[in-house]
Amino acid sequence: MFGERLDTLPAGSRQSLGEDIVLVQPYELPTEAGTEAGMARERELISLLGPECFYDHERRTLPTRRPVLDAFGQPLH
């Protein structure tokens, strides 16, 4: 779904977990969630990956771009 956009993320916020699986985390510790720095980092990553792929909490709008999955929840290629 994100393709080459994942390559634009800062190295410390992405980790390859195997073929076609990438962990994206805006901060190292869960205690950073909800802090100004943590929220700024989330906004930065969302901006790089594409805001259309994420729920907008301020406007309460659903993402307009979603992955296409098969009946078993697996991505269609």
N, C-alpha and C positions, 0 to 999 in steps of 0.2 A: 504494500500500500504506500509506503514512503519511499521505496527505491533509493535513488541516489541522494535524496534529502538527508538520509541517515549519515552520509559522509560529511555533511556540513556541520554536524554536531561537534562540540568540543570533546576531545578524546576522553576526558574524565567523566563525561556524562553518558557514554555509550560503551557497551561491552558485548562482544560477540559470544553467544552461548552455543554456537553450533551452526549447522547449515540453515540459513534463512531465519535464524532466531537472534534477535538483538535486544538486550536489556537497556532501556533508557531510564535513567534516574537523574533528576535535577539536582539532587544533593546526596551526600553520603549518609547522613543520619536522619531518621524519621523526626527527630526533635527539631529539625530545620524547617519542616513543613509548617506553614502558617506564619512564619516570620517574614518580615519585609524582604530580606535577602532571598529566602526560599521562594517566595511568590514571584519575585523579579526573575529568578532563574527559571521558574516554570514558564513565565510569559516569554522569555527568550527562546526556550526550546520549542514552545508552541508556535512562535513566530517562524522559526527555522523549518519546522516540520509541516506547517500549514494550518492556520487557525480553522480552516473549514473542516478539519478532521477531529475537532475537539468540542466538547460541550462548553458553551460560553456562559459562565456563572453570572456575570454581570447582566447580560441580556436575557438569560434563561432560555437560550436557544440550543437546539440539538445540532450535532455536526451535520453538514450537508454532504460530506464525502465519507463513505464507510466502506469497509472491505466487503467483497462479495464472497460469501461462504457457501459451501455445499450443505446438504442435509445433516451432515455430521459435525458441522462447525469448522470444517477445514477450508482454508482459502482456495479459491479457484484460480488456477494460473492461466 
